[in-house]
Amino acid sequence: MIVRASFLSLAMVLALAGCSRFDPNAEPTYGKESGLPSNCRAYVQYAIDAYRARQYTADETMAGLERNCGLFGYTWASGSRRSP
């Protein structure tokens, strides 16, 4: 029973490790020249920080998140972006 649980745990760890290499949002990325967020992970953190600093209201922050990282968001990887 312990061997089976260990095997399942190992399989889960390997599966998660394998997936993270292909995730364009695994690490925050920023534009080389502009320094602006260029993937959703970086943009979400930017939006949270700006909201906490009271630069934007909750409605403005949510609209920005939807515009950039929503279903048809601008910062999704080009291969996974779908048009309406």
Contacts in CASP RR format, 6 or more apart in sequence:
PFRMAT RR
TARGET T0000
AUTHOR 0000-0000-0000
METHOD contacts of the structure
MODEL  1
MIVRASFLSLAMVLALAGCSRFDPNAEPTYGKESGLPSNCRAYVQYAIDA
YRARQYTADETMAGLERNCGLFGYTWASGSRRSP
20 26 0 8 1.000
24 39 0 8 1.000
24 77 0 8 1.000
24 80 0 8 1.000
25 39 0 8 1.000
25 40 0 8 1.000
25 41 0 8 1.000
26 41 0 8 1.000
27 41 0 8 1.000
28 37 0 8 1.000
28 39 0 8 1.000
28 41 0 8 1.000
28 42 0 8 1.000
28 45 0 8 1.000
29 37 0 8 1.000
29 38 0 8 1.000
29 39 0 8 1.000
29 41 0 8 1.000
29 42 0 8 1.000
30 36 0 8 1.000
30 37 0 8 1.000
30 38 0 8 1.000
30 42 0 8 1.000
31 37 0 8 1.000
31 38 0 8 1.000
37 43 0 8 1.000
37 45 0 8 1.000
37 46 0 8 1.000
37 68 0 8 1.000
37 75 0 8 1.000
38 75 0 8 1.000
39 75 0 8 1.000
39 77 0 8 1.000
40 68 0 8 1.000
40 69 0 8 1.000
40 75 0 8 1.000
40 76 0 8 1.000
43 65 0 8 1.000
43 68 0 8 1.000
43 69 0 8 1.000
43 75 0 8 1.000
44 65 0 8 1.000
44 69 0 8 1.000
47 56 0 8 1.000
47 61 0 8 1.000
47 64 0 8 1.000
47 65 0 8 1.000
48 61 0 8 1.000
50 56 0 8 1.000
50 61 0 8 1.000
51 57 0 8 1.000
51 58 0 8 1.000
51 61 0 8 1.000
66 73 0 8 1.000
67 73 0 8 1.000
67 74 0 8 1.000
68 74 0 8 1.000
68 75 0 8 1.000
69 75 0 8 1.000
69 76 0 8 1.000
70 76 0 8 1.000
71 82 0 8 1.000
72 81 0 8 1.000
72 82 0 8 1.000
72 83 0 8 1.000
72 84 0 8 1.000
73 81 0 8 1.000
END
